[in-house]
Amino acid sequence: MESNNYKLSVVICTYNRAGFIIDGLVALVKQTLNRALFEVLVINNNCTDNTETLCKNFASDIPDFNYRYIVETRQGISYARNRGVEEAKGEIIVFLDDDAVANSDYLEKMLTFFEQTPIAAGCGGRIYPRFETGRPRWMSHFLVALTSSIDLGNKTKVFTLRQFPVGANMAVRKKMFDKHGLFNPDLGRKGNSMDGAEEKDLFYRMMSAKEKIYYVADAIVYHYVPDKRFVFDFFKRQSIGIGKSEQIRSKNISNFEYIKSIIRESLKWGASCVLFLFYLFTLRPVKAWRLLVFRWYVSKGLLFPAVV
């Protein structure tokens, strides 16, 4: 089923997630959207597990599926996503994580939204976490974003400047990359690193140029959250990575932007202290303490990335 006129290109960048990626691909095979309207690209970013074997077998098992398997040797999710953008033939590029499973009508909802909203430069949908054994007691509503989940309600609406789509479920018109640039390779995870902010950087650039980025409530995916994410060392490295990545992102813009990030972080400290007292007085000390620990490590990453 060859075509150069796809409406959508689905890009899945993967690094050593052989245990999950096939579930996501099978969900795309089962989409309600006509297969002739979309293609799927898997970008292998130097996997050392059996991802390659599984993905190549998948292609041979479903020969009538518009599917391509590509290797990107430059390490980092930004390099992998940029490769997906370069290879994509669709008008709209949909990004899914390699451990995310889309609803059966996900691509249909995405395409309908873009066709009905020509002003939209990009969007992000709802992401429900699928916990391996359950949500930990210390994870408050304010830390659930660490699982890459997002739920802004049941109505489609424009993201504000302080909100943006999450990488496990986002889409951008391809022409926007020509207009505003690709993902910044200085940002995002590289192998087992915990850096991030690559999608934040992209959408902030677009929003600053007055592009409209939407939250699409009915474009739903489920994101797997393993228990290892809740080990304290992982939590610590993830929190530091958030701060470090924000320093890189803001300094790439200007020193003034970095100062603004520091000011915002100080305001978040105030909010965190208020929440700490709230959880403490409502007899939830574990949630209270973890909020402050999170803020501490984010601040260390933002201010002193070279020593953490």
C-alpha positions in Angstrom: 0.0 0.0 0.0 2.4 2.7 -1.2 1.3 6.3 -1.2 2.9 9.8 -1.0 -0.4 11.4 0.1 -0.9 10.3 3.6 -2.9 12.5 5.9 -1.0 11.3 9.0 2.5 10.0 9.8 2.7 8.2 13.1 6.3 8.4 14.5 7.3 6.1 17.3 10.9 6.5 18.6 12.2 3.6 20.6 15.1 2.7 22.8 15.2 -0.7 24.4 11.4 -1.1 24.9 11.0 -4.5 23.2 8.6 -5.6 25.8 6.1 -2.9 25.0 6.4 -1.6 21.4 4.4 -4.4 19.8 1.4 -3.6 21.9 1.5 -0.1 20.6 1.9 -1.2 17.0 -1.0 -3.7 17.2 -3.2 -0.9 18.5 -2.4 1.1 15.3 -3.2 -1.8 13.1 -6.7 -1.9 14.8 -7.4 1.8 14.2 -10.8 2.7 12.8 -9.2 5.2 10.4 -8.7 3.9 6.8 -5.2 2.5 6.5 -4.6 4.3 3.2 -4.7 7.6 5.1 -1.8 7.0 7.5 1.7 5.5 7.8 3.6 4.3 10.8 7.4 4.9 11.3 9.4 3.2 14.0 12.7 4.9 14.7 15.2 2.6 16.4 17.6 4.9 18.4 20.4 2.3 18.9 18.4 -0.3 20.8 20.5 -3.1 22.2 17.6 -5.5 23.0 15.6 -7.5 20.4 13.6 -4.5 19.2 14.9 -4.8 15.7 13.9 -8.5 15.4 10.4 -7.8 16.7 9.8 -4.8 14.5 11.0 -6.5 11.3 8.9 -9.5 12.1 5.9 -7.2 12.6 6.4 -5.8 9.2 6.5 -9.2 7.5 3.4 -10.4 9.5 1.3 -7.5 8.2 2.4 -6.7 4.7 -0.6 -4.6 3.8 0.2 -2.0 6.5 1.9 1.3 5.7 4.9 0.7 8.0 8.6 1.6 7.9 11.4 0.6 10.3 14.3 3.1 10.4 17.5 3.2 12.4 18.8 6.5 13.8 22.4 6.2 15.1 22.7 9.7 16.6 21.7 9.0 20.3 18.9 11.0 21.7 15.1 11.2 21.3 15.4 14.6 19.7 17.6 13.1 16.9 15.1 10.2 16.6 12.1 12.5 16.3 13.8 14.8 13.9 14.6 11.7 11.7 10.9 10.8 11.9 10.0 14.3 10.7 12.5 14.1 7.8 11.2 10.7 6.7 7.4 11.4 7.2 5.2 11.7 4.1 2.1 12.8 5.9 0.7 16.3 6.3 0.4 15.8 10.1 3.0 14.1 12.2 1.7 12.2 15.3 4.2 11.3 18.0 3.6 8.3 20.3 5.9 6.8 22.9 7.1 3.3 22.5 5.2 2.2 25.6 1.9 4.0 24.7 -1.3 2.3 23.4 -3.8 4.4 21.4 -7.5 4.0 21.6 -9.0 2.4 18.5 -10.4 5.7 17.3 -7.3 7.7 18.2 -6.1 8.5 14.6 -9.6 9.2 13.4 -10.1 11.7 16.3 -6.7 13.3 15.5 -7.5 13.7 11.7 -11.0 15.0 12.4 -9.7 17.6 14.7 -7.1 18.9 12.3 -9.5 18.9 9.4 -12.1 20.8 11.5 -9.5 23.2 13.0 -7.4 24.6 10.2 -5.9 27.2 12.6 -4.3 24.5 14.7 -0.6 24.2 14.4 -0.4 21.2 16.7 -2.2 19.4 19.5 -1.9 16.9 22.3 -4.4 14.4 23.6 -5.4 12.9 26.9 -2.9 10.4 28.4 -4.1 7.9 31.1 -1.3 6.1 33.1 -1.4 2.3 33.3 0.4 1.5 36.5 2.2 -1.8 36.7 1.0 -2.5 40.2 -0.7 0.8 41.3 -0.1 4.4 42.0 2.3 5.0 45.0 1.0 6.6 48.2 3.4 9.5 47.9 2.3 10.6 44.4 -0.1 13.5 44.8 -2.2 15.1 42.1 0.6 17.6 41.6 3.3 14.9 40.9 1.3 12.6 38.6 2.6 14.5 35.6 5.9 12.6 36.3 4.1 9.6 34.7 3.6 11.6 31.4 -0.1 11.6 32.1 -2.3 14.6 31.1 -6.1 15.2 31.6 -7.4 18.7 31.2 -11.0 17.8 31.2 -13.6 16.7 28.6 -13.5 19.8 26.3 -11.1 20.6 23.5 -9.3 23.9 24.2 -6.2 25.9 23.4 -3.2 25.3 25.6 -2.0 28.3 27.6 1.7 29.4 27.5 2.4 27.4 30.7 0.9 24.2 29.3 1.9 22.1 26.4 1.3 18.6 25.0 3.2 15.6 26.4 5.5 13.5 24.1 3.5 10.3 24.5 0.6 11.9 22.7 1.1 14.9 20.5 0.8 16.0 16.8 2.2 18.8 14.7 1.5 19.9 11.1 4.6 19.0 9.2 4.9 22.5 7.7 5.4 23.9 11.2 8.8 22.3 11.4 9.9 24.2 8.4 8.6 27.3 9.9 9.8 27.0 13.5 12.6 24.4 13.4 13.0 20.8 14.6 13.5 19.4 18.1 16.6 20.7 19.9 19.2 17.8 20.1 20.6 19.4 23.3 17.3 18.5 25.0 15.5 15.2 25.6 16.6 11.8 26.8 19.8 10.3 25.4 20.0 6.6 26.1 19.4 6.2 29.9 19.7 9.9 30.7 16.9 11.7 32.4 17.0 14.9 30.4 13.8 16.3 28.9 12.0 19.5 27.8 12.4 18.9 24.0 8.7 19.0 23.4 8.3 22.0 25.8 11.0 23.8 23.8 9.3 23.1 20.5 5.8 24.2 21.6 7.0 27.3 23.4 8.7 28.4 20.2 5.5 27.8 18.3 3.3 29.5 21.0 5.7 32.5 21.2 5.1 32.9 17.4 1.3 33.0 18.1 0.6 29.5 16.8 -2.4 27.8 18.3 -1.7 24.5 20.1 -4.8 22.6 21.3 -5.7 20.0 23.9 -7.9 17.4 22.2 -9.9 15.6 24.9 -11.1 12.6 22.9 -7.7 11.7 21.4 -6.7 9.2 24.1 -3.7 6.9 24.7 -2.7 4.8 27.7 0.9 5.1 28.9 2.6 2.2 30.7 4.2 3.2 34.1 6.5 0.5 35.5 7.2 0.3 39.2 10.9 1.1 38.6 9.8 4.7 38.1 8.9 4.9 41.7 12.3 3.8 43.1 13.7 6.9 44.9 16.9 7.0 42.8 14.8 7.2 39.6 12.6 9.9 41.1 15.7 11.8 42.1 17.3 11.6 38.7 14.1 12.5 36.9 13.6 15.6 39.2 17.2 16.8 38.6 16.8 16.2 34.9 13.7 18.4 34.8 15.7 21.3 36.3 18.8 20.7 34.2 16.8 20.6 31.0 15.0 23.8 31.9 18.4 25.5 32.4 19.5 24.3 28.9 16.3 25.3 27.3 16.1 28.7 28.8 19.8 29.6 28.3 19.5 28.6 24.7 17.0 31.5 24.4 18.8 34.1 26.5 20.2 34.7 30.0 17.0 36.8 30.7 14.9 33.7 29.9 17.0 31.7 32.4 16.4 34.4 35.1 12.7 34.1 34.4 12.9 30.3 34.9 14.6 30.9 38.3 11.9 33.4 39.3 9.2 30.9 38.3 11.0 28.2 40.3 11.0 30.4 43.4 7.2 31.0 42.9 6.7 27.2 42.7 8.6 26.9 46.0 6.0 29.1 47.6 3.1 27.0 46.1 4.9 23.8 47.2 5.2 25.0 50.8 1.5 25.8 50.9 0.7 22.4 49.5 3.1 20.8 52.0 1.1 22.4 54.9 -2.2 21.3 53.3 -1.2 17.7 53.0 0.4 17.7 56.4 -2.7 19.1 58.1 -4.9 16.6 56.3 -2.8 13.7 57.6 -1.0 12.9 54.4 2.6 13.5 55.4 4.1 11.2 52.7 2.6 13.3 49.9 3.6 16.5 51.7 7.3 15.5 52.1 7.7 14.1 48.6 6.5 17.4 47.1 9.3 19.3 48.8 11.9 16.7 47.9 10.8 17.0 44.3 11.1 20.8 44.4 14.5 20.5 46.0 16.0 18.3 43.3 14.4 20.3 40.4 16.0 23.5 41.9 19.4 21.8 42.1 19.2 20.7 38.5 18.2 24.2 37.5 20.8 26.0 39.5 23.7 23.6 39.8 23.5 21.0 37.0 27.3 20.5 36.9 27.4 19.3 40.5 24.4 16.9 40.5 
